């Protein structure tokens, strides 16, 4: 509690840090609101759970995912923390970080408005990178080694998610080919509930750590310790991020649930289980190796893999193209907003 009190005092003494913290909490809330529904979309679309029950479950397991994974492995938070260098001017650095948070909130809210499951993870990375470029007037503030992990994560979440979705549903069909389909409905309904819970848990484990990295970066910049290379994540911060993401998830994102779970491909219960299992496994592997990936990419790719195994034409590729276009635009779009916001904020403040 003493550490939390010290951080609160630091916030009150530094308006830029105070605004950054509020905006970071807003991004976490929006992430739970717009990103977490991907974890439970298939569970709802196959009628394994009601929307209300699934959202409550997702809120709980998002909370647990942040809490447990951060205590076990904090490498994702470290990757985000070391991704950019905001320079030696502590005041301008915290103002630039504040501008990056504004860009992320604006981008994520616009994506939610149109019901498109964009990635707050990539928006976060793009926003802080754009702000760092604005600070330095070039790429000097970008840590290439950490950005390579982002590119690995992009490939991992997209291609591995698709392949594992295809393989998981193929193995499931092979293992159950001699069983009466009607008798498997209840077991697969229960398995899909467990799979959706695992997806929600891993969503919290991945995305919660990313935003805690931003919190700690803001605290370091506000203290003039921009060169700080190691850190400990305090329990109060874990609980705060967990609670806010859980609250955002409880608000729900029915339009995104519809886009991912219903419009893109029609799934049966065993296929929904396969998509959830594949997505959760991909997220677990990436979290253990400290690779920041997009839960949206991972789950959507897994659903596409499952649908493609059934029949390539069963996937609504127009919905997929719309999502991919949004993903492609996130890096330059949110990065540009972060760059412009940082230039404006530095000039004003």
Secondary structure, DSSP 8 states (H G I E B T S, - for coil): -HHHHHHHHHHHH-HHHHHHHHHHHHHHHHHHHHTTHHHHHHHHHTTSS-HHHHHHHHHHHHHHHHHHHHHH--HHHHHHHTSB---S-HHHHHHHHHHHHHHHHHHHHHHHHTT----HHHHHHHHHHHHHHHHHTSGGGB-HHHHHHHHHHHHIIIIIHHHHHHHHHHHHHHHTTTS-HHHHHHHHHHHHHHHHHHHHHHHHHHHHHHHHHHHHHHHHHHTT-TT-------HHHHHHHHHHHHHHHHH--HHHHHIIIIIS----HHHHHHHHHHHHHHHHHHHHTT----HHHHHHHHHHHHHHHH-GGGS-HHHHHHHHHHHHHHHHHHHHHHHHHHHHHHHH-
